[in-house]
Amino acid sequence: MKYLCLIYDDEKLFATTPKPEIDKMMGEYRAFGESIKKSGHHIAGYQLQPIDTATTLRSRNGKVSTTDGPFAETKEQLGGFYLIEAKDLNDALQVASRIPSVKTGSIEVRPIVEHPQANAQPAEALAGSSAA
């Protein structure tokens, strides 16, 4: 089963964290990434650009509007994710508990809805479902 591990941290903390500590955390991330590749859990993972690069879209009454930045002001911001393969939720939680930001922020683990359509791209699968 696939799980999305959403990584939340306070971006402001990184601006004031000394470079040696940032380098240490990045090393921990590289080691974590290698470990989940070796164990077969890794599907994908990416760090996101800072929240000031985000744009939020809304469509109301047929009109699309955009807002610079994230949807809501929060203490922690979405900074990246891992998409993993795990045998069950307990296995996914075990993997997610080793993500370095669990020590400074939070990790949200959510199961992926897998549609039975073979060879469909994720957007195509959504467009083909009645939920979209």
N, C-alpha and C positions, 0 to 999 in steps of 0.2 A: 504494500500500500504506500502511496506517496503522501508526504507531509511537507508543508511549507513552514519553515522556521523563520519568523520575522524578528529582526534584531532591532531593538529600540535602545537608544542611548541619548544622553543629553549632549548635544553638539557643543554647547558652551563650555563644557568641561574639557573637551579636547583642545580648545583654543588656549587654555591655561595650563594644560598638562605639559611637563617638561619633555623635550624630544627623546631622551633615553627611555622614558616610560612608554611613549607612543611606539617607539621602535620595538620595545619588549612585547607590547600587545600585538603589533603586526607580526612579529615572529611567532607568537602563540597562535594567531590566526592561520599563518602558513602551515604550522605543524598540525593544527586541527584539520585544515583542508586536506593535507596529505593523508592523515589518519582515516578520514571518512572515504577517501578515494580507495585506499588499500582495503578497507573493510567492505566496500561495495555499497555503502549507503549514499554516496554522493551522486546527484544527478546534475545540479547546477548550483551556483552561488555567486552573488555579486554584491559589491559595496556600491551604495548609491552616492550621487553627488550631494552636496549640502542642501538643506531645505530652501535656501534662498534661490536655488535654481529650479524649484518646483513650480508647476502651474496647475491649478485646479480648474476643472471644467464642470459646468452645470448646464442643464437644458431644462428650461421651464416654459411652458406654453409655446413650444416650438422655437424658442430663442436660446441660443447657446451663449453663455457668458464665461469669461475666464478671469481668474484671480491669481495674482502672483503669490507664490508660497503655498504652504500646505493648507488643507481644509480647516484645521483647528489649531489653536495655540495649545501646546501641551508641554509638559516638562521634558518628556522624552520624545525623540523623533525617530522615524523609521530610517535606519541607516544602511540596511542591507538585508539579505536573505540567503537562505540555503533551501533548495528543494532536495529532499532526501527520499530514499526508499527505505522503508522499515517494515518489519514483520507485523508490528502492531503499535498501538499508542505508547505502551511502556518502552518499547525499543526506541521509538522516536524521541521520547522524553529523555531517555538515557543518552542518546546522541546529542540532543539539544543542550543538555546540562553541561556539556563540555565546550560549548561555544564561549569564547573568552569574554564577551560582553555580558554574560550572565552575572559576572562579578560586579559590574558597574551600572548595568541597566536591566533590561528584561528581554526574555525571548518568548514570543507567542508561537505556539505550535498548533497548526490547523491541518486537518486531513483535506486532501484534494478530492474533489468530486470527479470521478473518472467515468466518462461516457463510453458506451460500448461501440461507438463508431470507429471502425478501423481506419487508420491512416489519416484521420482528420486532424487539422491543426487546431490548437485550443480555441481560437476565435471562431473558426468554422463550426466547431462542436457546439459552442455557445449559441451561435446564430441559428443552428439547426434545431435547438431545443425550444420547448414551449416556455422555458423560464426566462428567456432573453427579452 
